[in-house]
């Protein structure tokens, strides 16, 4: 049968990685505005809330999507996008996070963006918080403080009402499991101090779960047509061998990762996570009624990023203090990208089955792509057969999951559909897009947009609803 009618083909970006205009039109500073290229690998270099003259802050300019969104969305429309996954920058709406009134210029900007999407027949899929917490919330301790839940809900209330009818698909937190991972991840996920303790990360995650559940309920109340999803950062692993010790080692590793979608999809912490917290002396900041909030605020669908797979086993020691996903194993059967990520299309089918069987919720893959250092050829065009091959094989895997396994999928948005700042490195040279942007790692260039060969291939894929992958 192939992909269902109305399948949401498209692409994805994040405001902090594409918009630029970091202090324009009343926008306040957010956590992403203090990240240089170097501190992504050495997070202790973050001099927050200070900005150091002479350092490159990639989000200052990014690809200037803030001023060029009409051009970019027109290109997405030319490709035939049915869906554009994007994010709203929280500090464009509430510059300090706790302002008495929202910023009208920020609200008006996204009105214009959504109107532009609609003119091109594109359905917006909006991430409410995508790695850019207003720095004004630092004085509260960011997500360690329950007050931030209320401030987040006020932000949600404003955007749900303002964009009622323009936006029908929402995601609460991007890669919500990032809060429990490495030093940089908790900073990106919620403006948390990179040196946060396990107790602080667990508290912040708990508050984000409460905030997400309340946001789901609020979205349904304001507009029953709203659909609100979770977004999991795709950490998946295979057992190293069929040794029962490796099977259990991998299972425990995946249990620790799946706590996050478990809470959002099932409405309660799994007992394995509670026992782990108990062993580590972590106490969750539970208030009366919270269990009911989590249960009533389960999501309508589940989305996730999928770039690679991992291997885990008996020697994997998941570091609960740092949240490091390093397992100590490699997969000899898979090739890797320039940045060392495995390429595993079959793993995508596996993960779709895994989540469908576990939760029974409609699924979307909202990030999937190949980062490559590339330049235009003599003809001014990037010829990228490797990217076409990558997406072709992953699309085949999704089709098999739908056709052969009965998985329900709503859509697929590639990362990033246009060259943008890399969240992991802060570079422009790690390019994922179907559209080349003329900017270098110092964010200098003409910023001209030029379709790559993959642009025309993806246009054909969408036009045939995934039937023609040649």
Secondary structure, 3 states (H helix, E strand, C coil): CCCCCCCEEEEECCHHHHCCCCCHHHCCCEHHHHCCCHHHCCHHHCCCCCCCCCCCCHHHCCCCHHHHHHHHHHHHHHHCCCEEEEECCHHHHCCCCCCCCCCHHHHHHHHHHHHHHHHCCCEEEEEEECCCCEHHHHHHCHHHCCHHHHHHHHHHHHHHHHCECCECEEEEECCHHHHHCCHHHHHHHHCCCCCCCHHHHHHHHHHHHHHHHHHHHHHHHHCCCCEEEEEECCCCEEECCCCHHHHHHHHHHHHHHHHHHHHHHHCCCCHHHHHHHHHHCCCCCCCCCHHHHHHHCCCCEEEEECCCCEEECCCCCCECCCCECCCCCCCCCCCECCCCCECCHHHHHHHHHHHHHHHCCEEEEEECCCCECCCCCCCCCCCCHHHHHHHHHHHHHHHHHHHCCCCCEEEEEEECCECCCCCCCCCCCCECCCEEECCCCCCCCCCCEEECHHHHHHHHHHHCCCCCCC
